[in-house]
């Protein structure tokens, strides 16, 4: 299955430990296409339907997928954990994700 950056995918995140986000849930693909093409792992940020407003979270309001991209829970998963593709982030959601990543992890 070809996976592209900023796609939404359903991922089985179990097993987990402690405060890691659990169960099978929607995730946003964060890893760049060059990595996704050649590696067996994908970098994702899980989504949650319930969240307070935090500087590390990006709200999305799509028809099928609503909630918050949890950029403080980014993780690497094996491709076998991906259940199916769900769609793509909008251009404004992509920009918001990029801004949060820059502010949180780069500066």
N, C-alpha and C positions, 0 to 999 in steps of 0.2 A: 504494500500500500504506500503510495507516494504521499508524504506529509509535507505541508508547506508552512512557513512561518506565518503566524497570526491566524491560523485556522483554529476552529473550535473542535475538539475531539472528546469523545467519551473515554475515560481512562479508569482502569481498576487500580486504585491506589493502595489497596490492602496487600500485605500486612503493614501496619504502621506502629510507631512507638510514641508514647507520651502525647504531646500536643500537636503532632502532625495531623493534617487533614486526612480523614478516613473515607472509606467506601468507594464505590464506583461513581464518578462525578465528571461533569464537564470541566475541561481544562483548555486554556489558551496555549498554543504552541509559541514558545519564545525563541527557541534555537533557530539560527539562520538556515536558509535553504541549503547552503553548501554543506553544513554539518548534517542536516536531515537526509541529504542524498547519500552520504557515504557511511555514516555511523549507525550502529544498531540501537543507539539510545537517542532520546528526544528530551529536550528541556521544556518543561511545561509549568504553568502557573494555574493552580486549581481555582474553580469558581465556587462561590457560596451564595445561597439565596438570601441569607440573613447576615447583615453586617452593619456596624456603625460606620460613620464616616471616618476613615483613617487616611493619612497621607500615602500609605502604601497600597491602597485599594482603588480600583477603577470600576466605576459603575457601567454596566452595559444594559441596554434596553432593547433587545431584539425580540422578534415575534416568538421564536421557539426557546430562546435562552435569555433569561433575565437574571440579574444578580450582580455580583462583584467579583472582579478578577483579583485574587489575593496574591499580590506581588511580594509579600513578605513570607510566602510559603513556596517559592520556586523550587522545583526539584527535577532531577534527571530520572527518566523512566525508560525501561526497555520497550521496544516496539511491540512486544507481545502483550503488553498491558493495554494497548489501545484497542478498544472495542469497535468503534466506528467514528466516522467523520460527522460533524454536526453543522458545519457552515464556516463562515469567516467573520472576523471583526470588521467593523466599518472603518473608514479612513479616520474619522474623528476618534474612535476608540483606539486605533493603532497609535495615533499621535499621543493620546493620553498615556498609554502604556509606555511608550518611549520616554516621555517626560518623567514619569515616576521612576523608571529604571535609572535614568541619568541622575536624577536628584538623590535617589536612595543609594545607589551602588557605585556611582562614578565620582561624584563630587566629594 
